[in-house]
Amino acid sequence: MIAAAIPVLSLVLFLLWVNGLPPLISMFCGDRWNRPLDGGKVWRDQQPIFGPHKTIRGIVASLLGGILAAHLLGVSWWVAGLAALLAMSGDLLSSFIKRRRTLKSGTEIVILDQIFESLLPTLFLGAILNLTWGQIAAIQVVFVTIAYWSSRFWQFILNRPPLANYPRQVRSTVRLREWRACHTPLARWQSLFNLSSFLSEQVFLTAVFKMTGLYKKGKRNALKIKVVEKTFCFPTLPDSFDQFRILLLTDLHLDGLGGLTDTLITHIQGLEVDLCLIGGDIRMLTYGPIAPCLRRLRRLLPHVRAKDRLLGVLGNHDCLEMTPDFEEAGLIMLINESWPIDRNGERIWVVGVDDPHFYKTADAQSAFRDVPAQAFTIFLAHSPEAYQQAAQCQAQLYLCGHTHGGQICLPERGPILTNSRAPRFTASGSWQYQNMQGYTSRGAGPSGIPLRFNCPGEIALITLRKG
């Protein structure tokens, strides 16, 4: 009985593998190399032959995957490759039938979506492996059942709708990353879904600094936060906003270092400003529970003395699901949105975009949709990686963080790593790109490991001047 079940299970795994590779490759590659197999042509009924989701890339991925999995079936590479091509032929047949019924690409039909992509390769391999008709039937039942429910689960995880009125386009890769980072029922297992981050930061780097005896010194350094004052001059700044003061807090990582929240309160409670901007990354890790950082945020924000609103953006450590809690704490989140600030009949705009770094969902065009032409705008992003988008939209001042100034820097030589795809001149402090001025804060808290060397944390106090 067990011996008869082994080829059934092996073949089911093989079929799940070769049929799952095309959507998996599509998720990671996006629009790259996604040439449709039918070249975009239509059939005699003026409908697509297969549709845009059936690509040459997917066929090649399945073929190579089948060849690599030949050992699973104990057959030669060409047999496994041919079986993978038959699976893709069955998938194309299902798509062809659905197109003739004028169904849109991606429409799900139970049984039709699964039967041909499993039946054709199973009949071929059944002849090679001498499978009985009972085994062939069992393979179909098991595969169709698993494929259907795994597809439903996949669609739920990746395509479930975001929060109501959430102004951004949500891709499947974004939803997968957010699920890994913020799915509450997985909280105790999230380190397994983020194993590389856990091992590199919490295990390897921590061990290295402890063995060198620098760990305690690095933690002390991380609590030595400085208030950095910067002044930016603009000829187009409205007169009413001359001497306008902005408190920029970014990369707080409040739950990552004991005493950090109290240190921040000590520094900011005596500062009177017009506006407070928070540049994202409230949480320490990119995964795990969100309650600890929220508790500390609720302690911190009441000490901010700002005449206008507290505005913020999401960072790569923050999740969409945190947004209601941030706003309940008094922080208005700008997610590809803008916010006007009025003074004596004059107005400037704060434009905030979603995370440009990890989720890659910054959309400057959407964020500027309500901003009048020639208006003075302050562009707030988590990282400097949206600087070109901001300049194209004619922002005057770009404020961000994310890089931590390197966090661990060499004396006189600057940061070892910036963790940013933007040019190195945007890694820390003041910079300029075309007609736009920019400032990248070193951030208040440390990231990954609670250490800093030659790069103190900062609270930025920015003054706008007319001139």
Stockholm file with secondary structure:
# STOCKHOLM 1.0

chainA/1-467         MIAAAIPVLSLVLFLLWVNGLPPLISMFCGDRWNRPLDGGKVWRDQQPIFGPHKTIRGIVASLLGGILAAHLLGVSWWVAGLAALLAMSGDLLSSFIKRRRTLKSGTEIVILDQIFESLLPTLFLGAILNLTWGQIAAIQVVFVTIAYWSSRFWQFILNRPPLANYPRQVRSTVRLREWRACHTPLARWQSLFNLSSFLSEQVFLTAVFKMTGLYKKGKRNALKIKVVEKTFCFPTLPDSFDQFRILLLTDLHLDGLGGLTDTLITHIQGLEVDLCLIGGDIRMLTYGPIAPCLRRLRRLLPHVRAKDRLLGVLGNHDCLEMTPDFEEAGLIMLINESWPIDRNGERIWVVGVDDPHFYKTADAQSAFRDVPAQAFTIFLAHSPEAYQQAAQCQAQLYLCGHTHGGQICLPERGPILTNSRAPRFTASGSWQYQNMQGYTSRGAGPSGIPLRFNCPGEIALITLRKG
#=GR chainA/1-467 SS CHHHHHHHHHHHHHHHHHHHHHHHHHHHHTTTTCCBTTTTCBCTTSSBSSCTTCBHHHHHHHHHHHHHTHHHHTCCHHHHHHHHHHHHHHHHHHHHHHHHTTCCTTCCCTTHHHHHHHHHHHHHHHHHHTCCHHHHHHHHHHHHHHHHHHHHHHHHHHHSCCSTTCCSCCCHHHHHHHHHHHCGGGGGGHHHHTHHHIIIIIIIIHHHHHHTTCHHHHHHHHTCCEEEEEEEEETTSCGGGTTEEEEEECCCCGGGSTTHHHHHHHHHTTCEESEEEECSCCSSSSSSCSHHHHHHHHHHGGGCEESSCEEECCCTTCCGGGHHHHHHTTCEECSSEEEEEEETTEEEEEEECCCSSSSCCCCHHHHTTTSCTTCCEEEECSSGGGHHHHHHTTCSEEEECSSGGGSBEETTTEESCCCCSSCGGGSSEEEEETTEEEEECCCSSCCSSSCCBSCCCEEEEEEEEEC
#=GC SS_cons         CHHHHHHHHHHHHHHHHHHHHHHHHHHHHTTTTCCBTTTTCBCTTSSBSSCTTCBHHHHHHHHHHHHHTHHHHTCCHHHHHHHHHHHHHHHHHHHHHHHHTTCCTTCCCTTHHHHHHHHHHHHHHHHHHTCCHHHHHHHHHHHHHHHHHHHHHHHHHHHSCCSTTCCSCCCHHHHHHHHHHHCGGGGGGHHHHTHHHIIIIIIIIHHHHHHTTCHHHHHHHHTCCEEEEEEEEETTSCGGGTTEEEEEECCCCGGGSTTHHHHHHHHHTTCEESEEEECSCCSSSSSSCSHHHHHHHHHHGGGCEESSCEEECCCTTCCGGGHHHHHHTTCEECSSEEEEEEETTEEEEEEECCCSSSSCCCCHHHHTTTSCTTCCEEEECSSGGGHHHHHHTTCSEEEECSSGGGSBEETTTEESCCCCSSCGGGSSEEEEETTEEEEECCCSSCCSSSCCBSCCCEEEEEEEEEC
//
